[in-house]
Amino acid sequence: MKIAFLAPAGAMYRFNGTFKKALHYAPLTLTTLAAYTPEDVEVEIFDETIEKIPLDLDADVVVMTSITGTAERVYRFANYFRKKGKKVVLGGPHPTLCPEEAIIYCDSVIIGRSESLFTKVVEDMKQNKLKKFYVQENNSLENLKFPKRNILKKERYVSINSIEATKGCTLDCSFCVGKALYPTFLKRPVLEVIREIETFEKKEVLFIDLNLIADREYAKKLFTELKPLKKWWFGLATSNLVHDDELIKLMADSGCKGLLIGFEAMTKESLKAMNKGVNLLADYHLLMKKLHSFDIAVNGTFTFGSDGDDKDVFKRTVEEVIKMKVDLPRYSILTPFPKTKLYEELENEGRIFERNWAMYDVQHSVFHPKNMTAKELQDGAIYAWRETYKFSSIFKRIARFSIIAPILLNTNLGYRHYADKLEDFNYEKMTDNSDIPIL
């Protein structure tokens, strides 16, 4: 048996889209599934963020992972490969959130995590006993197999050293699918995480956890064990870190060089509208000063479109971002993903107008905002990106001594290219899947 693992990508993030290599790190899903595939099965991986997915796949089974923004493209691929006589299995966030929709286009849907479950799926394939739905019921993250990173085309990624220590998040922001996907916050044994990191050939480590400091004691143990490895690591945290000088120092001592922090909004009204209570008592400017004092860079995320936002939010946010010296700002448009509280609220109010999942990429307006039009929201986000990534703005934000200065410059230039191309990706371009034939 031969299995092809595919990760289709949305128009903006495809190999010929807006993202440069400096912004691409290797995904974990496909290499993890490969690790749980029996040794007598041949496997091949195609990630559409770095290469074209061939239509003449030499495989018996096609397994695809899908987020909401790629669902329409995944379904098109699924129809094509099924008509070519191949079995198709779908998994990932969107099929987990919408399994009854996904099963229309495939032979089987994996709901939730799929690590140890996937071996059973493959055995059922061999015996021609594939079930329509598989659900991971084991919540343990102990004794996980390490992803097969060696089968990746590593030269096409900025790093293949991505890893996950925890699953889920203890917060419940209205727009986040984290709670819907992982109702229970799960943690891997710290020493097992360390053993996996010890296999990494290069210095960098990229934690993709939703919130690496959700459990403070776990985080302290992890950072303590990381310190002797002398790695440079990057991860995700929350703004309440501003109140925890001990943890900041421990992170820095353990090799932390960058954090993604979800600031989301500058006003309490907007934060309350998104149920982002953890940020209400956080002094963003103080947090930035503290992190920069330890040479920790910040990838700060901001979300436009909440009921607390008005038409001036874009200009105000850009001004604050530059004052705060956010090293790598990222802007999103509030997006009502299925099964989130936000989706339920906007659906009940009749405010969602866009139903094509391809537009759910957090850079396009899909609902009617309260204090502006959908077009004003769209145009405002593009304005924020372009103003923030002008050369003068980049210089104001990152003009300081930093050991990772080359990384900061490369990623900023990558996002500058992204910002310049945003307006090109209109509805027609976003929803065009004509490169996948209808058989």
C-alpha positions in Angstrom: 0.0 0.0 0.0 1.1 3.6 -0.8 -0.2 6.6 1.1 0.1 10.2 0.0 -0.2 12.8 2.8 -1.3 16.1 1.5 -1.6 19.6 3.0 -3.5 21.8 0.5 -3.1 25.6 1.0 -5.2 28.6 0.5 -4.4 31.0 -2.4 -2.4 33.4 -0.3 -0.3 30.8 1.4 0.3 28.5 -1.6 3.8 28.0 -3.0 3.1 30.7 -5.6 1.2 33.0 -3.2 2.4 35.7 -0.8 4.5 33.9 1.7 8.3 33.8 1.4 10.5 31.0 2.8 11.4 33.3 5.8 7.8 32.8 7.0 7.4 29.1 6.4 8.2 26.5 9.1 7.5 22.8 8.7 4.0 21.6 9.8 3.7 18.7 12.2 0.5 17.0 11.1 1.8 15.0 8.1 5.1 14.0 9.6 3.4 12.8 12.7 0.9 10.7 10.7 3.9 9.2 8.8 5.4 8.2 12.1 2.3 6.2 13.0 2.1 4.5 9.6 3.2 0.8 9.6 6.6 0.3 8.2 5.3 -1.9 5.3 3.4 1.1 3.9 5.1 3.5 1.6 4.5 7.2 2.4 5.0 10.5 0.6 4.3 14.0 1.7 3.2 17.1 -0.4 2.8 20.4 1.4 1.3 23.0 -1.0 2.9 25.9 0.9 6.2 24.9 -0.7 5.3 22.9 -3.8 2.6 21.9 -6.2 0.5 18.8 -5.4 0.8 16.4 -8.4 -2.5 15.2 -9.9 -0.9 11.9 -11.0 -0.1 10.7 -7.5 1.3 7.2 -7.3 -0.8 6.2 -4.2 -3.6 4.0 -3.2 -4.8 6.2 -0.4 -4.8 10.0 -0.1 -4.9 11.5 3.4 -5.4 15.3 3.7 -5.4 17.7 6.5 -7.7 20.8 6.4 -8.2 24.0 8.2 -11.4 26.0 7.5 -9.7 28.3 4.9 -8.5 25.3 2.9 -11.7 23.2 3.1 -13.1 24.1 -0.3 -9.8 23.2 -2.0 -9.4 20.0 0.0 -12.9 18.9 -1.1 -12.1 19.6 -4.7 -8.9 17.5 -4.4 -10.9 14.8 -2.6 -13.5 14.6 -5.5 -10.7 14.4 -8.0 -8.7 11.6 -6.4 -11.8 9.5 -5.5 -12.8 9.6 -9.2 -9.3 8.4 -10.0 -10.1 5.3 -7.8 -8.2 6.3 -4.7 -9.5 6.1 -1.1 -9.6 9.6 0.6 -9.3 10.3 4.3 -9.8 13.8 5.7 -8.7 15.1 9.1 -7.5 18.3 10.8 -9.4 21.2 12.4 -12.2 21.7 9.8 -13.2 18.1 9.4 -13.1 17.8 13.2 -15.5 20.8 13.5 -17.7 19.8 10.6 -17.5 16.0 10.2 -20.9 15.6 8.6 -19.9 18.1 5.9 -16.5 16.6 5.3 -17.8 13.0 4.9 -19.7 14.0 1.8 -16.4 14.4 0.0 -14.4 11.4 1.3 -14.4 7.8 2.5 -13.5 8.5 6.1 -13.1 11.4 8.5 -10.7 11.5 11.5 -12.2 13.6 14.3 -9.8 15.2 16.7 -6.2 14.1 17.3 -5.0 11.2 15.2 -1.6 10.1 16.6 -2.0 6.5 17.8 -5.5 6.3 16.1 -3.9 6.4 12.7 -2.3 3.0 12.9 -5.8 1.5 13.4 -7.1 3.5 10.4 -4.3 2.1 8.2 -5.0 -1.5 9.3 -8.7 -1.0 8.5 -7.7 0.3 5.0 -5.7 -2.9 4.4 -8.6 -5.1 5.3 -11.1 -2.9 3.3 -13.0 -2.2 6.5 -12.5 1.6 6.6 -15.1 3.3 8.9 -16.8 6.6 8.0 -15.7 8.2 11.3 -12.8 7.7 13.7 -12.6 9.5 17.0 -9.5 9.7 19.2 -10.7 8.9 22.7 -7.2 8.6 24.4 -6.3 11.9 26.0 -2.8 10.9 27.0 0.2 12.6 25.4 2.7 10.2 26.9 5.1 8.1 24.7 4.3 9.8 21.5 6.3 8.9 18.5 8.6 11.6 17.1 7.5 13.0 13.7 9.4 11.8 10.6 11.0 15.0 9.8 13.6 13.3 7.6 11.1 12.8 4.8 10.5 16.6 4.5 12.0 18.8 1.8 13.8 20.7 4.6 15.6 23.1 2.3 12.3 24.7 1.5 11.4 25.7 5.1 13.0 28.3 7.3 13.0 25.5 9.9 11.8 21.9 10.3 12.3 22.0 14.1 8.6 22.6 15.0 7.3 20.8 18.1 4.3 20.8 20.4 4.5 20.3 24.2 0.9 20.9 25.0 -2.5 20.7 23.3 -5.3 23.3 23.7 -5.5 26.4 25.9 -7.0 27.3 29.3 -8.6 30.5 27.9 -11.9 30.8 26.0 -11.6 33.6 23.6 -14.8 33.9 21.5 -13.1 33.7 18.1 -10.7 30.8 18.8 -11.3 27.2 17.8 -8.9 26.0 20.4 -11.6 25.0 22.9 -13.7 23.3 20.2 -10.8 21.3 19.1 -9.3 20.5 22.5 -11.9 20.8 25.3 -9.2 19.5 27.7 -5.8 21.1 28.1 -3.2 18.3 27.6 0.5 18.2 28.4 3.3 16.0 27.3 5.8 14.7 29.9 8.6 17.4 30.0 11.4 14.9 29.6 9.8 13.4 26.5 9.7 16.9 24.9 13.3 17.4 25.8 14.3 14.1 24.3 12.7 15.1 21.0 14.4 18.4 21.0 17.8 16.7 21.6 17.3 15.1 18.1 17.2 18.5 16.4 20.3 19.2 14.4 20.1 23.0 14.4 20.0 25.5 17.1 16.4 26.8 16.8 13.2 25.3 18.3 9.7 26.4 17.3 7.0 25.6 19.8 3.6 25.8 18.1 1.5 25.4 21.3 -1.5 27.7 21.6 -0.2 28.9 24.9 3.1 27.6 26.2 2.6 29.2 29.6 -1.0 28.1 30.2 0.2 25.9 33.1 2.9 27.9 34.9 4.5 25.1 36.9 4.7 22.9 33.7 6.2 25.8 31.8 8.8 26.4 34.6 9.9 22.8 34.5 10.1 22.8 30.7 12.2 25.9 30.6 14.5 24.6 33.4 15.1 21.4 31.4 15.7 23.4 28.2 18.4 25.6 29.6 21.3 23.1 29.4 20.5 22.4 25.7 21.5 25.9 24.8 18.9 26.2 22.1 17.2 29.3 20.7 13.5 28.8 21.1 10.4 30.6 19.9 6.8 30.0 21.1 3.4 31.5 22.0 2.4 33.2 25.3 -0.2 35.5 26.7 0.1 39.1 27.8 -0.3 38.3 31.5 3.3 37.4 31.4 3.9 41.1 32.2 3.1 40.3 35.8 5.6 37.5 36.1 9.2 38.7 36.1 10.4 35.3 37.4 9.0 33.5 34.4 10.3 36.0 31.9 13.8 35.6 33.3 13.6 31.8 33.3 12.4 31.9 29.7 15.3 34.2 28.7 17.8 32.0 30.5 16.5 28.9 28.8 17.1 30.4 25.3 13.8 32.2 24.5 14.5 34.5 21.5 10.9 35.3 20.4 7.3 35.1 21.5 4.0 35.3 19.6 1.6 37.3 21.9 -2.0 37.8 21.1 -2.6 41.5 22.0 -5.7 41.5 19.7 -6.9 45.0 20.6 -5.9 48.3 22.2 -9.2 49.1 24.0 -11.1 47.4 26.8 -14.3 47.6 24.7 -12.8 45.5 21.9 -11.1 43.0 24.3 -14.4 42.5 26.1 -16.2 41.9 22.8 -13.7 39.1 22.0 -13.8 37.7 25.6 -10.1 38.4 25.8 -10.2 39.1 29.5 -6.6 38.0 30.1 -5.5 41.2 28.4 -7.6 43.7 30.3 -5.0 44.2 33.1 -1.9 43.9 30.9 0.2 47.0 30.2 1.4 46.2 26.6 4.1 48.9 26.6 5.6 47.6 29.9 5.5 44.0 28.6 7.4 45.0 25.4 10.1 46.9 27.5 10.5 43.9 29.8 10.9 41.4 26.9 13.2 43.6 25.0 15.4 44.0 28.0 16.0 40.3 27.8 16.4 40.4 24.0 13.2 38.6 23.4 11.5 39.7 20.2 7.7 39.8 19.9 5.4 38.7 17.1 2.4 40.6 18.2 -1.0 39.8 16.8 -4.0 42.2 16.5 -7.5 41.5 15.3 -9.9 44.0 13.6 -13.7 43.9 13.4 -15.0 43.3 16.9 -18.1 45.2 18.1 -15.8 47.4 20.1 -13.9 48.6 17.0 -14.8 51.8 15.0 -13.3 53.2 11.8 -10.4 54.8 13.6 -9.1 51.5 15.0 -6.7 50.9 12.2 -4.7 54.2 12.5 -4.7 54.0 16.3 -3.4 50.4 16.3 -0.6 51.1 13.8 0.5 54.1 15.9 0.6 52.1 19.1 2.4 49.2 17.4 5.2 51.5 16.3 5.4 53.2 19.7 5.5 49.8 21.4 8.2 48.7 19.0 6.5 45.4 18.2 9.2 43.4 16.3 6.9 41.6 13.9 3.2 42.7 14.0 0.5 40.6 12.4 -3.0 41.7 11.7 -6.1 39.6 11.3 -9.7 40.2 10.4 -12.1 38.7 13.0 -13.4 35.5 11.5 -16.3 33.4 12.8 -15.0 29.8 12.5 -17.5 27.0 12.9 -18.3 25.8 16.4 -16.9 29.0 18.1 -18.9 31.3 20.3 -18.3 34.1 17.7 -19.9 32.0 14.9 -22.9 31.2 17.0 -23.4 34.9 18.0 -23.0 36.3 14.5 -25.1 33.5 12.9 -28.0 34.2 15.4 -27.8 37.9 14.5 -27.8 37.2 10.8 -24.5 39.0 10.2 -22.5 36.3 8.3 -22.8 37.0 4.6 -19.9 34.8 3.2 -20.3 31.0 3.1 -17.4 30.1 0.9 -14.8 28.6 3.3 -11.9 29.8 1.1 -12.6 33.3 2.4 -12.1 32.3 6.0 -8.4 32.9 6.0 -8.5 35.8 8.6 -7.6 38.4 5.9 -11.1 38.8 4.3 -14.3 40.2 5.7 -17.0 37.5 5.9 -19.5 39.2 8.2 -21.1 42.6 8.8 -19.2 44.5 11.5 -21.1 46.7 14.0 -19.5 50.1 13.5 -18.3 50.0 9.9 -19.0 48.3 6.6 -17.4 45.0 5.6 -15.5 46.9 2.9 -14.2 49.4 5.4 -13.0 46.6 7.6 -11.2 45.0 4.6 -9.7 48.2 3.5 -8.7 49.2 7.0 -6.8 45.9 7.5 -4.9 46.4 4.3 -4.0 50.0 5.4 -2.7 48.7 8.7 -0.5 46.1 7.0 1.0 48.6 4.5 1.6 51.4 7.0 3.3 49.0 9.5 5.6 47.5 6.9 6.8 50.7 5.2 10.6 50.8 5.4 10.4 53.8 7.8 8.0 51.9 10.1 10.2 48.7 10.1 13.2 50.8 11.1 11.4 52.5 14.0 10.3 49.1 15.3 13.5 47.0 15.1 16.3 49.6 15.2 18.0 48.2 18.3 20.8 45.8 19.0 19.6 42.2 19.0 21.4 38.9 18.5 18.6 37.8 16.2 18.6 41.0 14.1 19.1 39.1 10.8 16.0 37.0 11.6 13.9 40.1 12.4 14.9 41.8 9.2 14.2 38.8 7.0 10.8 38.2 8.6 9.8 41.8 8.4 10.8 41.9 4.7 8.7 38.7 4.3 5.7 40.4 5.8 6.3 43.5 3.7 6.0 41.4 0.6 2.8 39.8 2.1 1.3 43.3 2.8 2.1 44.5 -0.7 0.2 41.5 -2.3 -2.9 41.5 0.0 -5.1 43.6 -2.2 -4.5 41.2 -5.2 -6.3 38.3 -3.5 -9.9 39.2 -4.3 -12.8 36.8 -4.2 -12.2 35.4 -7.6 -8.5 34.6 -6.9 -9.3 33.2 -3.4 -12.0 30.8 -4.6 -10.4 29.7 -7.9 -9.6 26.0 -7.8 -9.7 25.5 -11.6 -6.2 24.0 -11.5 -7.9 20.8 -10.1 -9.9 19.3 -12.9 -13.5 18.2 -12.5 -13.7 14.6 -13.7 
